[in-house]
Amino acid sequence: MSSDDKQPGGPGDGPEQLALIRETVRRAKVPRAKPRTWRGAALAKELPVARVMVDKGVLHLDRLWDYAVPEELDAAAQPGVRVRVRFGAGSHQVREGRREGGGLVDGYLVERRAESDYTGPLAALAHVVSPEPVLGPELLALARAVADRYAGSLADVLQLAIPPRNGQAEAVASPAPLPAPAAPEPDTWSRYGRGPAFLDALARGAAPRAVWTALPGPHWPEELARAAAAALASGRGALVVVPDGRRATRVDEALTALLGPGRHALLTAESGPRRRYEQWLAVRRGSVRAVVGTRAAMFAPVRDVGLVALWDDGDGSHSDDNAPFPHVREVLELRAAHEGCAFLLGATGCTVEAAQLVESGWAEPIVADRARVRAAAPLVRTVGDHDLARDEAARAARLPSVAWEVAREGLRSGPVLVQVPRRGYVPRLACDRCRTPARCRRCAGPLEAHEVHELCCAWCGEAEREWHCTECGAFRLRATVVGARRTAEELGRAFPEVPVRTSGRDQVLDAVPGRPALVVATPGAEPVAEGGYAAGLLLDGWAMLGRPDLRAGEEALRRWLAAAALVRGQDEGGRVVVVAESTLRPVQALVRWDPVGHALAELAERAELGFPPVSRMAEAVGTPQAVASFLQSVRLPPEAEVLGPVPVPPHGRPRGRAEGAPAPGAGREPAEERWDRVLLRVPPGSGAALAAALKTAQAARMARGATDPVRVRVDPPSIG
């Protein structure tokens, strides 16, 4: 037999030929084997049934499902682990007593049981993704409560609560937990009447609940750190949630300086997926008892949590844009109630919801006396429309003479902060004669002028070449809100010898030195100045107050207070100028530095009108046909009121993932068609019934296979 007739694997085959065969097989495009169906496999001898939360994220499947546990998976299939299961097999796909077929989906094993409530054959667990338990009973109960409150599914809440798995992070052993630290000294908490008593109660293991109106200045991160340290001193855990990574870093540094490294975890998006999951696992395993983080940290699995704290609850970052759209404040309130821990809500301002917590007796106020407030807050001056009309400098340079003088004086001793309510260069426009906003004739959106000096609509992009005012007939326009870049250019010409820096969406500065400079920033992007700003200018205030929203005044005051709190106190010569009409309630609250009084007045007004938070409200947004169909199917509580529907402009349409929404790019694009919005309002005590009714109606629509999604949001942050 010649060598050409030899069979592979014979005596003549060398290692090179065998390696070539293996490489050929490896590169062959052979379909991967699917996980076993465990047909005929023996089941676990004890607790052979696993109850699984299947990660489908649709309301009509929002329940737990039973699966059989093969004996081979018995040890790994423990409550809390991630699993893969087959879902969607029909009852006819049964072989040897096991349901087979369906697609592979992710899930969480919730519990093991001796028998199932389901009388038919069960499918078997496909496999255990990881033996690491990530879903504990406390987190499951919290997620279930959040889903019920916001008319959402448990799967959607767990997507927000549990970070994606990272195998490398799971392989890293968490450090041993450190012993409880000593109770901290009150330090700057002594400036508040009830501050030391609050820390003492935390250190003793009590569960006080407080709404804290912080004094202006740089001390709030250290004060939050001391509150967390007091909870740790009692042998319990602590959770602090802040709006963004910059403020999380400040609290992180304060905690490290107070307690040293290794006692807390920092959970922010800036950490990266692996580092964030590694830190999350350290918290879940009990190696770390304190957490500082942004929005997603509200679900952090802190063991034996003794304190949940939130900073600046009015910031929009605390409201999630993905279904079921929970708000951090409400989630932490649920944690405090369910887990019996302390609650601390702090800010330099005061939201209406925070005022309601105090008025209802659910929380106690922590405030400083008026003498301390006056000393710590800067002196605030106002420039109204009457002053602007007589001010030639204001008409020519958009900077009132009073603001000019304050900025010039401030630059002699330090930096000056300039807050503008808009980023970039593009100004919004209004009639020069009567100040009626310039609107698009096609969609009624606001007109704006780019650097090429052409008018176009900010909503639909339609060019406008023959605009005239519909109220007075004038043809001249004026800028109502000028962006940060344009403002920086104007100030650079006004103060040619002074450096001008900008902080906004494209580049947010964390801090600036204490040298003289003009810092132009948009709300929320104001950097911290070394030693504090010498002065502050709050420009175009009436533009924030003029927004067509129930929270316009509250939000304007919150942003002003946050910026003015970075300015030196009145006893150090700090001054602030706000360009807004002095008779308006938010402006008066800023001048007096009285956010609590403003919040109480707003609360009384909303109670009289029946608006949130005195009432509970939900919104449903979708095409007119979908909204009408949804209203016909939902069985609202008898006391519910239906407000609307009204058209929704493109910029006001909800963003993020919602139940039943098509994938991006699938089918027709909803932005090209009209959307309607309807508001549903119920009195106090009926919020749970409203959420249950909305969830039932949504589940029925999805079960019927409705193609037009209706986005339901309980407690929308903006109701117009």
Disulfide bonds with the S-S distance in Angstrom:
none
